[in-house]
Amino acid sequence: MIKNTTGEYDAVIKICRDLFIKKTKDYGTAWRILRPSSITDQIFIKAQRIRTLEEKKISKVGEDIISEYIGIINYCIIAMMQLELDERAPSELPLEQVERQFDQKATETKELMFAKNHDYGEAWRDMRISSLTDLILMKIFRVKQIEDNAGQTLASEGVKANYQDMLNYSVFALIKLDLK
């Protein structure tokens, strides 16, 4: 079977974007109150829940792994938006601005994925979904360490690149889970 990474990627992002915009219409941009460390913790909670569900195979809350990966993608977009928004920016952003920023962050992240995909030859297609979950958790711990170091790194990429990797790993997992 021939894989269409662009089409699969775009289909996953469309689902995430549609949910994000609906929630923005419902709640506004209440997420603007979150500090970067709180966003990282939200992503951690979702990734840890995925890992628990992968291991225990039972959900007592009713939400499945797919919804958690979607949540990781959307929180990564929020994190990237927050990183670039001036702290003096209003807490309530116009829907059109949110849509534009979502699309910009998703496009930048997709471009990074294709650059890395070129070098790695779509190795993610042969990975286990549980390994993608573990990679997300590792990236979260990296971001936490960078945050604890006040954003300073000596030889590492910054937090944005880690959020982009987490987003891409989540898209890969959703493609492998056949989300369409």
C-alpha positions, -999 to +999 in steps of 0.1 A: +000+000+000+013+034-009+014+059+019+003+095+015+020+112+044+009+147+034-028+137+031-027+116+063-010+144+082-034+171+069-064+149+078-052+145+114-045+183+117-079+191+103-096+170+129-075+187+157-081+222+142-119+217+139-120+207+176-097+235+187-118+261+169-151+247+183-136+249+218-124+284+211-159+294+202-172+278+234-145+290+258-127+318+241-090+319+247-091+309+284-059+290+278-041+324+277-040+323+315-017+292+314+020+297+321+043+276+299+050+252+327+012+246+331+009+238+294+038+214+297+021+197+327-012+194+307+007+176+279+024+154+305-010+144+320-023+134+286+008+115+276+009+097+310-027+088+306-020+073+272+008+052+287-014+040+315-041+031+290-016+013+268-004-008+298-037-014+315-059-017+284-089-003+303-103+032+306-125+040+335-132+076+323-144+068+288-120+089+269-097+070+246-061+073+235-072+090+203-087+120+222-056+122+243-033+125+213-056+151+198-053+170+231-015+168+230-015+182+195-037+211+205-018+219+237+014+219+217-001+245+193-013+265+224+023+263+238+038+275+206+013+304+204+019+314+240+057+314+234+053+340+207+025+361+222+037+391+242+027+389+278+009+422+273-013+407+246-049+405+256-062+374+272-091+372+248-079+369+212-101+372+181-111+339+166-096+349+132-062+355+149-064+321+167-072+304+134-043+321+116-019+313+144-031+277+146-025+273+109+009+289+110+021+267+139+007+236+122+024+245+089+057+252+105+056+219+124+046+200+092+075+215+074+099+204+102+084+169+100+090+166+063+126+178+067+132+152+094+112+126+074+135+131+045+165+123+067+149+094+086+130+078+057+096+076+075+111+054+102+080+063+124+059+040+102+078+010+116+077+021+152+053+010+179+027+035+191+039+029+226+074+041+215+059+073+202+042+078+236+075+072+253+092+097+230+066+123+239+071+117+276+109+121+271+104+154+253+081+166+281+108+159+307+133+177+285+110+207+283+104+206+321+142+207+326+146+236+302+118+254+320+134+247+354+167+262+339+148+294+330+149+285+293+187+283+292+203+254+272+239+247+265+237+224+235+200+216+230+172+227+209+147+250+227+112+243+239+095+251+206+114+224+188+104+199+215+067+209+213+069+205+175+084+170+179+056+161+204+030+173+180+045+153+151+048+121+173+011+125+181+002+129+145+022+098+136+004+079+164-030+091+151-021+081+116-010+046+128-043+044+148-061+052+115-077+085+125-094+100+095 
